[in-house]
Amino acid sequence: MKQGFKNRCTAAMTDTVSTGRGKEEKQTLFARLFDSSQETPTPVEAEISGSIPEWLSGVFFRNGPGQYEIGEYPVNASIDGFALLNKFEISRGTVRYSSRFMQSKAYVDSIEAQRLVYHGVGTLAIPDPCKNIFQRFLADFTTENTDNCNVNFVKLDEDYFALTESTKLVKVDPSRLNVEATVDMANYVDVNTSSAHPHYGEDGDIFSMGSSYGRKTFYNIIKIPKSNEADGYLMGASILCKIPATSSLRPSYYHSFAMTKNFFVFIEQSVTLNVPKILVSKLFGWDPSQSIGFDSKRMAKLVVIRREDGAILPRIYETDPMMCLHHINAYEEDNHIVVDACCYDDGAVLKNFSLRDMRNGGAVTKSLAKRFILPLEAIITTSASSEDLVTLSGSSATASLRNDGTVRCNPEVLCDIKSEMPRINYDAFNGKKYRYFYSVGSNESQIMKVDVVTKTQKLWSDHDCFVSEPIFVPRPDSLDEDEGVVLCSIIDTREGERSYLVILDGKTFEELARATVPADVPIGLHGIFIDN
C-alpha cells in the first residue's frame, strides 16, 4: 500500500491550492512525466487499498503519447509521441494493468527505419538518408496522414477505434491491445482533418467534424450512420453541413464541438491556422505548429446548425476572443441553447505543444468553465429589450442584439478554479440539462466535481502526483445523475514510488479505493470505460 496518501475533499474552494513544490523540483517531476514509458504487455496485478464497489466491472481503456523519440530522434511536440494503449481491468474487487504501444504503420515504420517517418503536429519527418535531394523534396509532398492515433477512442458498432486529428482511424482490440485494421475518413468524405471528439446520436448514428482546405475552407459536420462490419465501418458517411470559414487562408483550429437534441454548436475561435505557411512549411523545414497562432483581435463566433437537415441558422453569435479545446455539455431550454465549455482568454496554452517546454513545467495557463446562452429567434424577435435577451433564470450569462443583427454573448463563469479535461455522465445527459461535471482542477495534482447549479466544487488531490482525465461511470440502474464512481489514473514520478488508479464516489467525491500498479503508467490524454 502506498504510504501517506492524501485525500482532500472540500467544497467551494478557491483557485489558490499550491502543490508545495519548488521550481526545480517541479521541473524534475515534469521532465519524468514526459519521459518515454515502458510497455507492460503482460497484465500485472495491482495492490488494492480500500474497497472497490462490487458492481464495477469492466475495462478502463486509455490512450495517449508514451514514446517521445525513435533512436536518436526526439519529437518536438508532446502530442507527437507514439500512442501507448493502456488499460485497467476491473473485476470482482481486483484490478489488472497492461499496456502496449499501438502497432500503427507510423510506429512500425519508424521503428524499422530508426527515424521519424511521418510528420506530426510539431515534428517534421526525418528524411531518408538513402534518397537524393530531389527524391526527398518529392517525398515532402507525398507523405500520407499519420495513423499515430494517440488522443481518444470512438465506438463504431461493437468495435473500438483510436483517434487523433488526422483522417485515420485505427481499430484496436481492448482485450489484447492489438491493431486490427486502419480506415481513412478521407476515402469516404472530402476532409483533410477529423475531430478526436465525436458525438453519439440516440439512434446509433455518430457525428464528427473535419475541415477541408482549398480556395474555400469549410468546417464540415460528418454523419456516420449505424451500420455493420460487412458494409464497412464508414460506409454511408456523409457531410451533413459545410460551414464556410470566415477566412480560408486563416481558418480556425478546433478540437471539439457541442451537440444538443436538435442542434450542433461549433465555435469558430480565435486560434487560427496559417494555411499558406502550412503549405510551404515542409519546403522550409518549419514544423506545422509554427503555423498556429492566437489572434487577439478576432472575435469568436458560435455557429448553430440544425441536426435535422444540417441547415446553418442565419443568426450570428459572437463573444470575446477565446480558445476552447473541450466542450463540457450543451442543451436547449425555453428557446435558448446553453453551451458550457472550458475556455482560455489567450493562446498561452499553445506553447505547451513543445515537448521541451512541457518537460520544464509547461506554460502557465488558465482555462475556466464558462456558460454561453444563445437565445433563439423566438426570443430575439419578441424581446422587449435588445440589451438583455436571456430570459433563463439562475445564470448571469447575457446576450444583446447589436445594430448589425449579430448577438453579443457574455458568458458566466461556472467555476473560479481552472478546469480542463471535463467529463459528464455522457450516456444519460449529453445534450440534456445536467448538473455535474468532473475535470482536472487548478493544478496538475487535483481533480474536481463541479455543481453547475450551486456553482460549488468538491476536490480531491494528491499533491505528490499528477492526475489525468477523470471518467464518470454510472452505477447500473442509477436514478441520480452523480450516482456512480469516478476513475482517474494518478501518475507518481517520484523515485521509488508507484502510480495508481483511484476510485472516487461520484456523489461525495470521497476516495473508495486505489489500485497501485507495479508498472510504468503514462499520463495519457483521453479514455473510455467498457462495461462488462
LOKOLGU-497174 format. One record per atom (N, C-alpha, C): x negated, y, z negated. Coordinates in steps of 0.2 Angstrom, whole numbers, plus 2048, in hexadecimal, padded with zeros to 3 digits. Each point is the difference from the previous one (the first is absolute). Layout:
N
XYZ
...
// end
This chain:
532
7FC7FA800
804806800
7FC806800
801805804
7FD806801
8008047F9
7FB8027FD
8008037FA
801808800
8048027FB
8018077FF
804803806
8057FC802
804804806
8058057FD
802805804
8048057FE
806800803
8068017FC
806801803
8038077FE
801804805
8038077FE
806801804
8058007FC
807801803
8038067FD
801805803
8038067FD
804804805
8048047FE
805804804
7FE807801
802802806
7FF808801
7FA8037FF
7FA7FC801
7FA8027FF
7FE805806
7FB8057FE
7FE805805
7FA7FD804
7FE804805
7FA7FD804
7FA8037FD
7FE7FD7FA
7FA8027FD
7FC7FA7FD
8027FA802
7FD7FA7FE
7F9800803
7FB7FF7FC
7F97FF802
7FE7F97FF
7FB7FE805
7FE7F9800
7FA8007FA
7FE8057FE
7FA8007FB
7FA7FE803
7FF800807
7FA7FF803
7FC806802
7F97FF7FF
7FC806802
7FF7FF808
7FE805803
7FF801807
7FC7FA803
7FA7FF7FD
7FC7FB802
8037F97FF
8037FF7FB
8037F97FF
8067FF805
804805801
805800805
7FE7FE807
7FA803802
7FD7FF806
7FE7F9801
7FD7FD7FA
7FD7F9800
8067FB801
8068027FC
8057FB801
804800806
800806803
803801807
7FC7FD805
7FA8007FF
7FB7FD805
8017F8800
8017FE7FA
8017F8800
8077FF803
8058047FF
8077FF802
8007FF808
7FB804803
8007FF807
7FA7FC803
7FD7FC7FB
7FC7FB803
8037FA803
7FD7FD805
8037FA803
8027FB7FB
8057FD801
8037FA7FC
7FD7F9802
8007FC7FC
7FF7F9802
8077FC800
8017FC805
8077FD801
8007FA7FB
8067FE7FE
8017FA7FC
8057FB803
7FE7FD805
8057FC804
8037FA7FC
7FC7FD7FB
8037FB7FC
8048037FA
8067FF7FF
8048037FA
7FC7FF7FA
8008057FB
7FD7FF7FA
8068027FB
8007FD7FA
8058017FB
7FE8067FC
8058047FF
7FF8067FC
8027FF7F8
7FD8047FC
8017FF7F9
8058047FE
8067FE7FD
8068037FE
8008037F9
8018067FF
8028037F9
807803801
8047FF7FB
807802800
8047FB803
806801802
8057FC802
803802807
7FF7FC805
803801807
8077FE800
805804802
8077FE800
8017F9804
8047FC7FE
8017F9803
803801807
804805801
803801807
7FB802805
7FA8037FE
7FC803805
7FC7FA803
8017FF807
7FD7FB803
7FF802808
7FA800802
7FF802807
7F8802801
7FF804806
7FA802802
7FF807800
7FC8037FC
7FE807801
7FB801805
801802806
7FC800806
7FE807802
7F9801800
7FD807800
7FC800806
7FF806803
7FC801806
7FC8077FE
7FA800804
7FC8067FF
7F87FE802
7FC806801
7F97FF802
7FD7FC7FA
7FB7FC802
7FC7FC7FB
7F97FF802
7FE802806
7F97FF803
7FE807804
7FB8037FD
7FF807803
7F9800804
7FE7FB802
7FA800805
8007F9803
7FD800806
7FE7FA804
7F8800801
7FD7FC7FD
7F8800801
7FE8067FD
7FC804804
7FD8067FD
804806802
8067FF803
805805802
8068017FB
8008067FC
8068017FC
805804804
8067FF7FE
806805803
7FF8077FD
803805803
7FF8067FE
8068027FB
8067FD802
8068027FC
8037FA7FC
8028017FA
8027FA7FC
8067FC803
804804804
8067FC803
7FD7FB806
7FA801802
7FD7FC805
7FD7F97FD
8007FF7FA
7FE7FA7FD
8047FA803
7FD7FA800
8037FA803
8057FE7FB
8067FD802
8067FE7FC
7FE7FA7FC
8028017FA
7FF7FA7FB
8077FE7FD
8037FB803
8067FE7FD
7FF7FD7F9
8048027FC
8007FC7F9
8078007FD
8007FB7FC
8077FE7FD
7FF7FD7F9
8068027FC
8017FD7F9
8067FB801
7FF7FA7FF
8057FB800
8037FF7F9
8068027FF
8038007F9
8057FA800
7FF7FC7FB
8057FA7FF
8007FD7F9
8068007FD
8007FD7FA
7FB8027FA
800807800
7FB8037FB
7F9800802
7FE7FD806
7F9800802
7FF805806
7F9801801
7FF805805
7F97FD803
8007FF807
7FA7FE804
7FF805805
7F9802800
7FE805805
7FB7FD805
801803806
7FC7FE806
800806805
7FB800804
7FF805805
7FC7FE806
801803806
7FC7FE806
800806805
7FA801803
800805805
8047FE806
804805802
8047FE806
7FC7FF806
8017FA803
7FC7FE805
803803807
800807800
802803806
7FB800805
801802806
7FB800806
7FB8057FE
8028067FD
7FC8057FE
7FA7FE7FB
8037FC7FC
7FB7FD7FA
7FC7FB803
8037FB804
7FC7FA802
7FB802805
802805805
7FB802805
7FA8047FD
8028047FB
7FB8047FC
7FB7FC7FC
8027FB7FD
7FC7FB7FD
7FB7FD804
8037FE806
7FC7FC805
7FB805803
802806801
7FB805803
7FB8037FB
8028007FA
7FD8037FA
7FF807802
806803802
801807801
807802800
802806800
807802800
802801807
8057FB802
8027FF807
805805802
8058027FC
806804801
7FF8067FD
803806803
8018067FD
8058007FA
7FF8047FB
8058017FA
802807800
8038017FA
8038077FF
7FA8057FF
7FA7FE7FD
7FB8057FF
7F97FC802
8007FB804
7FA7FC802
8007FE807
7FB802803
7FF7FE807
7FD7F9801
8027FC805
7FD7FA801
7F8801802
7FC7FB7FD
7F9800802
7FF7FD807
7FD804804
7FF7FD807
7FC7FA800
8027FC805
7FC7F9802
7F9802802
7FB7FE7FC
7F9801803
7FE7FD806
8047FB802
7FF7FC806
802803806
804806800
803803805
7FC806802
800802806
7FD806802
8048067FF
7FD806801
8048067FE
807801804
8007FE806
806801804
8057FB7FD
7FE7FA7FF
8057FB7FD
8038027F9
7FB8037FC
8038037FA
805805801
7FE805805
805805801
8077FE802
8007FB804
8067FD802
8047FC7FA
7FC7FD7FC
8037FC7FB
8038057FB
7FE8067FF
8038057FC
807801802
8027FF806
807802803
8047FA801
7FD7FA7FE
8047FA801
8017FC7FA
7FD8037FA
8017FC7FA
8088007FE
8027FA7FE
8077FF7FE
8018027F9
8078017FF
8028027F9
7FE7FA7FB
7FE8027FA
7FD7FB7FB
8067FC7FD
7FF7FA7FF
8057FC7FC
7FD7FF7F9
7FC8057FD
7FE8007F9
8068037FC
8057FC7FF
8068027FD
8008007F9
7FE8057FD
7FE8007F9
8048057FB
806801802
8048057FC
8067FD7FD
8047FC804
8077FE7FD
8027FA803
8067FE7FF
8037FA803
807802802
8037FC805
807800802
8027F9801
8067FF7FE
8037F9801
804800806
7FF7FC805
8037FF806
8037F9800
807800800
8037FA7FF
7FE7FD7F9
7FD7FA801
7FD7FC7F9
7F9801800
7FD804804
7F8800800
7FE8077FE
7F98007FE
7FE8067FE
7FA803804
800806801
7FB803805
7FC8067FC
7FA800801
7FC8057FD
800806805
8008067FD
800806804
7FB8057FE
7FE804805
7FD8067FF
803806805
7FC805802
804805804
7FE7FF807
7FC7FA802
8007FE807
8067FD802
8007FE806
8067FD803
8007F87FF
7FB7FE7FD
7FF7F97FF
8037FE7F9
8047FA800
8027FD7FB
7FE7F97FF
7FD7FE7FA
7FD7F97FF
8047FC7FC
8027FA803
8047FB7FC
7FC7FC7FB
8028017FA
7FC7FC7FB
8047FB7FC
7FD7FB7FD
8037FB7FC
7FE8027F9
8058027FC
7FF8027F9
7FE7FA7FC
8017FA802
7FE7FA7FC
7F97FE801
7FD801806
7F97FE801
7FC806802
803806800
7FD806802
7FC7FF807
8037FD805
7FE7FF806
803805805
7FC801805
803804806
8037FB805
806801802
8047FB804
801803807
801806801
801803807
7FF8087FF
7FF803806
800807800
805803806
8038057FF
805803805
7FE807800
802803806
7FE807801
807804802
8028047FB
806804801
800804807
7FA802803
7FF803806
8027FC806
8007FA7FF
8037FB806
807800800
8048037FB
807800800
803807801
7FD8057FD
802807800
7FA804802
802806803
7FA805802
7FE8047FA
7FC7FE7FC
7FD8037FA
7F87FF800
7FD8057FD
7F97FF7FF
7FE7FF7F9
8058017FB
7FF7FF7F9
8067FD7FD
7FF7FD7FA
8067FD7FD
8008017F8
8058027FD
8008017F9
7FF7FA7FC
7FD8017FA
7FF7FA7FC
8058007FA
806804801
8058007FB
8077FF804
8027FA803
806800803
8067FF7FB
806801802
8067FF7FC
8047FA802
8037FD7FB
8057FA802
807802800
8047FF805
807801801
8047FB7FC
8068027FF
8057FB7FC
8017FA804
800800807
8027FB804
7FA7FC802
7FA8017FD
7FA7FD802
7FB803805
803805803
7FC804805
7FA8047FC
7FB801804
7FA8047FD
7FF806804
7FE8057FC
7FF807803
7F98027FE
7FC802806
7F98037FF
800806804
7FA8037FF
7FE806804
7F97FF804
800803806
7F9800803
800806805
7FA803800
7FF806805
7FE7FE807
802804805
7FD7FF806
7FD806803
7FA800802
7FD806802
7FF801807
800806803
800801807
801808801
802801806
801807801
8068037FB
8047FB7FF
8058027FA
7FF7FA7FB
8008027FA
7FF7FC7FA
8077FF7FD
8017FA7FE
8067FE7FD
7FF7FC7F9
8048017FB
8007FC7FA
8067FB802
7FF7FA800
8067FB802
8027FC7FA
8077FF800
8037FC7FB
8017F9804
7FD7FB7FD
8007F9803
8057FC7FD
8057FC804
8047FC7FD
7FE7F9802
7FF7FB7FB
7FE7F9801
8067FC7FE
8047FD804
8067FC7FE
7FE7FA7FD
8057FD7FC
7FF7FA7FD
8007FB805
7FB7FB800
7FF7FB806
7FE7FA7FD
7FD7FC804
7FD7F97FD
7F97FF804
7FC7FC7FD
7F97FF803
8007FE807
8057FC802
8007FE807
801806805
8038057FE
801806804
7FA805800
7FC7FF7FC
7FA8047FF
8028057FA
7FB8027FC
8018047FA
803807802
7FD803805
802807802
804800806
8027FA803
805800805
8068047FF
802805804
8068047FF
7FE8067FD
7FA8017FE
7FE8077FC
801805805
8038067FE
801805804
7FF8077FD
7FF805804
8008077FD
8078037FF
8028017FA
8068027FE
801808801
7FA8037FF
800808800
7F9802802
7FF805804
7FA803801
8008077FE
7FD8027FB
8008067FD
7FA804803
801806803
7FB803804
7FB8047FA
7FA800801
7FB8037FC
801808801
7FF8047FB
800807801
7FA802804
7FA7FC7FF
7FA801804
7FE7FA803
8007FF806
7FD7F9803
7F88007FF
7FD8057FF
7F9800800
7FE8007F8
8048027FC
7FF7FF7F9
8067FD7FC
8027FA801
8067FD7FD
7FE7FF7F9
8057FE7FC
8007FF7F9
7FE7F97FF
7FC7FF7FB
7FE7F97FD
8067FE7FB
8017FA800
8057FE7FB
7FF7F97FE
8027FE7FA
7FE7F97FD
8077FC7FF
8058047FF
8077FD7FE
805804802
8067FE7FF
806804802
8067FD7FB
806803800
8057FF7FC
8067FD804
8047FC7FC
8067FE803
8067FF7FB
806803802
8068007FC
8057FB804
8068007FD
8057FC803
801801808
800807801
802802807
7FB804803
7FA8027FD
7FB804803
7F97FE7FF
7FC802804
7F98007FF
7FE8077FF
7FA8017FC
7FD8067FF
7F9800801
7FE804805
7F8800801
7FE8077FF
7FA8007FC
7FD8067FF
7FA802804
801805805
7FA802804
7FC8057FB
7FB7FD7FD
7FC8047FB
7FB804803
7FC8037FB
7FB805802
7F97FC801
7FF7FA800
7FA7FC801
8017FF808
7FB802804
8007FF807
7FB7FC803
8017FD806
7FB7FD803
7FE804806
7F9801801
7FD804806
7FF7FB805
8067FF805
7FF7FB805
7FB801805
7FE807802
7FB800805
7F97FE7FD
7FF8017F9
7FA7FE7FD
8007F97FF
8057FD7FF
8017F8800
7FE7FD806
802803806
7FF7FE806
7F8800802
7FC8047FD
7F9801802
7FC7FE7FA
8037FD7FB
7FC7FF7FA
7FB7FA801
8027FB804
7FC7FA801
7FA803804
801804805
7FB803804
7FA8037FC
8038047FB
7FB8047FC
7FE7FD7FA
8037FA7FE
7FE7FD7FA
8038027FA
806803801
8048037FA
8047FA7FE
8017FF7F9
8057FB7FE
807804800
8057FB801
807803801
8028047FA
7FE7FF7FA
8028047FA
7FE807800
7FB802805
7FE807800
805804805
8057FC802
805803804
8078027FC
8007FE7FA
8058017FC
7FF8067FB
805805800
7FF8057FC
8078037FD
7FF8047FB
8068037FD
801807802
806802803
801807803
8058037FB
7FD8057FC
8038037FA
805805803
800801806
805805803
8067FD803
8007F9801
8057FC803
8057FE7FB
806803801
8067FD7FC
8017F9801
8027FC7FB
8027F9801
808800802
8017FC804
8077FF803
8037F97FE
8068007FD
8047FA7FF
8057FF805
7FF7FB804
8047FE806
8057FA7FE
806801801
8057FC7FE
8037FC807
8007F9800
8027FC805
8067FC7FE
8057FF804
8067FC7FF
7FD7F8801
8027FC7FC
7FE7F9801
8047FD805
806802800
8057FD805
7FE800807
7FD806802
7FF800808
7F9804801
7FC8017FB
7FA803800
800807802
806804800
800807801
7FD8047FB
7FC805802
7FD8057FC
8058057FE
8018027FA
8048057FE
7FD807802
804804803
7FD806803
7FD8057FA
8038007FA
7FE8047FB
7F97FF7FE
7FC8057FF
7F98007FE
7FF8027F9
7FD7FB7FC
7FE8017F9
7F98017FF
7FE8067FD
7F98017FF
7FE8017F8
7FA7FF7FF
7FD8017F9
7F9802800
7FD8027FB
7F9803800
7FC7FA802
7FA802803
7FB7FC802
7FE7FA7FB
8007FA802
7FF7FB7FB
7FE7F9804
7FD7FC7FC
7FF7F9803
8037FB7FB
8027FB804
8047FA7FC
7FD7FA803
7FE7FB7FB
7FE7F9803
8067FC7FE
8038007FB
8057FB7FE
8078037FE
8057FE803
8078027FE
8027FB7FA
8048037FB
8027FC7FB
8077FD802
805804802
8067FE801
804805804
8067FF803
804805802
8077FD800
8058057FF
8077FD800
805806802
8067FF801
805805802
8058017FA
8028067FF
8058017FB
804807802
8067FF800
804806801
7FE805806
7FF7FD806
7FD803806
7FA8047FF
7FB7FD7FC
7F98027FF
7FC7F9801
7FA801802
7FB7FB800
7FB8027FB
7FF7FB7FC
7FB8017FA
7F97FC802
7FB804801
7F97FC802
7FB8017FA
7FE7FB7FE
7FB8007FA
7F97FD803
7FB8047FF
7F97FE803
7FA8037FB
7FB7FC801
7FA8037FC
7FC805805
7FF8067FE
7FE805805
7FA8047FD
7FB801805
7FA8047FE
801807803
7FE8057FD
800807802
7FB802805
7FB7FC800
7FA801805
7FD7FA802
7FB800804
7FD7FA803
7FA7FD7FD
7FF8027F9
7FA7FE7FD
7FF7F8800
8067FD800
8007F87FF
7FD7FD807
7FF804805
7FD7FE806
7F97FE7FF
7FD8047FC
7F97FF7FE
7FF7F87FE
8057FD7FD
7FF7FA7FD
8007FA806
800802806
7FF7FC805
7F97FD800
7FB8047FD
7F97FF800
7FF7FB7FB
7FC7FA802
7FE7FB7FB
7FB8037FB
7FC804802
7FB8037FC
8038047FB
805805802
8038047FB
8047FC7FB
8037FB802
8047FB7FB
7FB7FD7FB
7FB7FE802
7FB7FD7FC
7FD8057FB
801806801
7FE8067FC
8058027FC
8067FD800
8068027FC
805803803
800801807
805803804
8028077FF
803803804
802807800
8068017FB
8008057FC
8058027FB
807802804
8057FB800
806802803
8067FF7FB
806803802
8057FF7FC
807800805
8037FA800
8067FF803
8068007FB
805804801
8058007FC
8067FD803
8047FD7FC
8077FD803
805806800
802801806
804806802
8077FD803
8058047FF
8077FF802
802805805
8017FE806
803805805
8077FE801
805805800
8077FF802
802804806
8027FC805
802802806
807801801
803806800
808800801
8017FF807
8057FC802
8027FE806
805805803
802800806
804805804
8078017FC
8037FB7FD
8068017FC
7FF8057FB
7FA8017FD
7FF8047FB
7FE807803
7FB800804
7FE806803
805804803
8057FD804
805804804
8058037FB
8017FD7FA
8058027FC
7FE8047FA
7F98017FF
7FE8037FA
801807800
8028037FA
8028077FF
7F9804800
7FA7FD7FF
7FA8037FF
7FB7FD804
7FC803804
7FA7FD803
7FA8007FC
8008027FA
7FA8007FC
8007FA7FB
8067FD7FF
8007FA7FC
8057FB802
7FD7FC805
8047FB803
8017F97FC
7FC7FF7FC
8007FA7FC
8068007FB
8047FB800
8068007FB
8007FB7FB
7FA7FB801
7FF7FB7FB
7FE8037FA
8037FC7FA
7FE8027FA
7FA7FC7FD
7FC8037FB
7FB7FC7FD
7F9800804
800805804
7F9801804
7FF807801
7FA8027FF
7FE807801
7FD801808
8017FB804
7FE801807
805804803
7FD805805
805804803
7FF800808
805803803
7FF800808
804807802
7FD803804
803807803
800800807
805803803
800801807
7FD806803
7FB7FF804
7FD806803
804803806
7FD806802
804803806
7FF7FC806
7FA7FD801
7FF7FC806
8047F9800
8037FF7FB
8047FA7FF
7FD7FA7FD
7F98017FE
7FD7FA7FD
8028017F8
7FF7FA7FD
8028007F9
7F97FF7FC
7FF8057FB
7FA8007FC
8017FC7FA
7FC7FA7FF
8017FC7FA
7FB8017FB
8028017FA
7FB8017FA
8017FA7FC
7FB7FC7FF
8017FA7FC
8008017F9
8027FB7FC
8007FF7F9
7FA7FB7FE
7FC8027FB
7FB7FB7FE
8037FB7FB
8007FA802
8037FB7FC
7FC7FE7FA
7FA801800
7FB7FE7FB
7FA804800
7FE8037FB
7FA8047FF
7F97FC801
8017FA7FF
7FA7FC800
7FF7FD807
7F9800802
7FE7FE807
8047F9801
8027FF806
8047FA802
7FD7FE807
7FE7F9800
7FF7FD807
8017F9800
8007FD806
8027F9800
8077FE7FD
805804802
8077FF7FC
8037FA803
8047FC7FB
8047FB802
8068007FC
8067FD803
8068007FD
8037F9800
8067FF7FE
8037FA800
803800807
7FC7FE805
801801807
8077FD803
8007F97FF
8057FC803
8078037FE
8018027FA
8068027FD
802808801
7FA804800
801807800
7FD804806
7FD7FD804
7FD804806
806803804
7FF807801
805803804
8078027FC
7FF7FE7F9
8068017FC
7FE8057FA
8058037FD
7FF8047FA
7FC7FB7FB
7FB8027FD
7FC7FC7FB
7FE8057FA
7FD7FC7FB
7FE8047FA
7F88007FF
7FD7FA802
7F97FF7FD
7FB7FE806
7FA8037FF
7FB7FD804
7F97FF7FC
7FC7FC803
7FA7FE7FC
7FA802805
7FB8037FD
7FA802804
7FA8017FC
7FA801803
7FA8017FD
8008077FD
7FE8017FA
8018077FD
7FA805801
7FF8047FA
7FC806801
7F87FE801
7FE7FA7FE
7F97FF801
8007F8802
7FA7FE802
8007F9803
8017FB7FB
8018017FA
8017FB7FB
8078007FD
805803804
8078017FD
8057FE805
8057FC7FE
8067FF804
8068037FC
805802804
8068037FC
8077FE803
8058007FC
807800802
803806800
803803805
803806800
808800801
8038037FB
807801800
802806804
803800806
801806804
8068047FE
8047FD7FB
8068037FE
7FE8057FA
7FC7FD7FB
7FF8037FA
7F9804801
7FC7FE805
7FA803802
7FB7FF7FA
8007FA7FD
7FB7FD7FB
7FC7FA803
7FB7FF7FC
7FC7FA803
7FE7FC7FA
7FE7FA802
7FD7FB7FB
7FA7FE803
7FA8007FC
7FA7FE803
7FC7FA7FD
7FC7FD804
7FC7FB7FD
7F9801803
7FB7FF7FC
7F9801802
7FB7FC7FD
7FB7FE803
7FA7FD7FD
7FA805803
7FE8047FB
7FB805802
7F97FD802
7FF7FA800
7FA7FD802
8007FD807
806800803
8017FD806
804804806
8007FD806
804804805
8067FC802
805804801
8077FC801
801800808
8047FC802
802800807
807801801
8037FF806
807802801
8057FB7FC
8048037FC
8057FC7FC
8067FD804
8027FA7FF
8057FD804
8067FE7FB
806802801
8067FE7FC
8037FA803
8017FB7FB
8037FA802
8067FF7FC
806800803
8078007FC
8017F97FD
8038007FB
8027FA7FD
8067FD804
8007F9801
8057FD804
8078027FC
805802805
8078017FD
8008067FB
7FB805801
8008067FC
805804801
8028047FB
806805801
7FD807800
7FB8017FC
7FD807800
7FA801805
7FF806802
7FB802805
7F97FE7FE
7FF8017F9
7F97FF7FE
7FF7F97FC
8057FC801
8007F97FD
7FB7FB803
7FA7FF7FE
7FB7FC803
7F98027FE
7FB7FF804
7F98017FD
7FD804805
7FA8037FE
7FB803805
7FA7FD7FF
7FD7FE806
7FA7FD801
7FB805803
7FA7FF7FD
7FA805802
7FA7FC7FF
7FC801805
7F97FD800
7FB8057FD
7FD7FE7FB
7FC8057FC
7F87FE801
7FC805802
7F97FE802
7FC8037FB
7FC7FC7FD
7FB8027FB
7F97FF803
7FC806801
7FA800804
7FA8007FB
8018007F9
7FB8007FB
7FC7F9800
7FA8017FF
7FC7FA800
8027FB7FB
8017F9802
8027FB7FC
8088007FF
804804802
8078007FF
8047FD806
8067FE7FF
8047FD805
806804801
802800807
806803802
8067FB7FE
806803800
8067FC7FE
806803803
8057FC800
807801802
8048027FA
803806800
8048027FA
8087FF802
8047FE7FB
8077FF801
8048057FB
803805803
8048047FB
8077FF801
8048027FA
807800800
802806804
8057FE805
802806804
8048057FD
8037FE7FA
8048057FC
7FC8047FB
7FD7FC7FC
7FC8047FB
7F9802802
7FD7FD805
7FA801802
7FA7FD7FB
8027FC7FC
7FC7FD7FB
7FC7FA804
7FA7FF7FE
7FD7FA802
8027F97FE
8027FC804
8037F97FF
7FA7FB800
7FC801805
7FA7FB800
7FB803805
7FA7FD800
7FB801804
7FC7F9802
7FE800806
7FD7FA803
7F9802802
7FB7FE7FC
7F9802801
7FC7FB805
7FD803805
7FE7FC806
7F97FF800
7FD7FA800
7F97FF801
7FD800807
802806803
7FE801807
800807802
7FD801806
7FF807802
807802803
8038067FE
807802802
7FF807803
802801806
7FF807803
8068057FE
7FF806801
8058057FE
806800805
7FE7FE806
8067FF805
804807801
8057FF804
805805802
8077FE7FE
8037FC804
8077FF7FF
8017F87FF
8067FE7FE
8027F97FF
8077FF800
8027FA800
8077FE7FF
8007FA7FB
8067FF7FE
8027FA7FC
8047FB804
7FE7FA800
8037FA804
8037FC7FB
8078007FF
8037FD7FB
8017F8802
7FE7FC7FB
8017F9801
8077FD800
// end
